[in-house]
Amino acid sequence: MAGNRVVARFKDGRLVKGTTTDFTPLRDQLHIHTDSGVVAVRREELKALFFVKDLAGDPRHAKSNLFAPERPVIGRKIAVEFTDGEILVGTTQGYRPEREAFFVVPADPESNAERCFVVASATRQVKTR
């Protein structure tokens, strides 16, 4: 099935990998097609939805929150601290404190995630840099 490859990370720690064809930032629900079926996902349950290059990822990759000096920065630099303590550093063009969710492009050029849809209620703090 064609669609966006995604990894859904939930506030309760669950993780679902698959593809979606019905994601839109304005809807409260999406469906993820996995190897074992279709999972309905409500935005309020999510920590973040990661749009990834590949569902397997690279377990050897060491995560970095540093910007590559040779890559131009597009958007505002941002650091997101999730309620579980994870830190995501990247850029955004749409963060506003009053929004329920926003996109972040990771700073790490080698990240498997191309962009992340962050749910604001799963964050402890967001700092623009």
Rosetta blueprint (number, residue, H / E / L):
1 M L
2 A L
3 G L
4 N E
5 R E
6 V E
7 V E
8 A E
9 R E
10 F E
11 K L
12 D L
13 G L
14 R L
15 L E
16 V E
17 K E
18 G E
19 T E
20 T E
21 T L
22 D L
23 F L
24 T L
25 P L
26 L L
27 R L
28 D L
29 Q E
30 L E
31 H E
32 I E
33 H E
34 T E
35 D L
36 S L
37 G E
38 V E
39 V E
40 A E
41 V E
42 R E
43 R H
44 E H
45 E H
46 L E
47 K E
48 A E
49 L E
50 F E
51 F E
52 V E
53 K L
54 D L
55 L L
56 A L
57 G L
58 D L
59 P L
60 R L
61 H L
62 A L
63 K L
64 S L
65 N L
66 L L
67 F L
68 A L
69 P L
70 E L
71 R L
72 P L
73 V L
74 I L
75 G L
76 R E
77 K E
78 I E
79 A E
80 V E
81 E E
82 F E
83 T L
84 D L
85 G L
86 E L
87 I E
88 L E
89 V E
90 G E
91 T E
92 T E
93 Q L
94 G L
95 Y L
96 R L
97 P L
98 E L
99 R L
100 E L
101 A E
102 F E
103 F E
104 V E
105 V E
106 P E
107 A L
108 D L
109 P L
110 E L
111 S L
112 N L
113 A E
114 E E
115 R E
116 C E
117 F E
118 V E
119 V E
120 A H
121 S H
122 A H
123 T E
124 R E
125 Q E
126 V E
127 K E
128 T E
129 R L
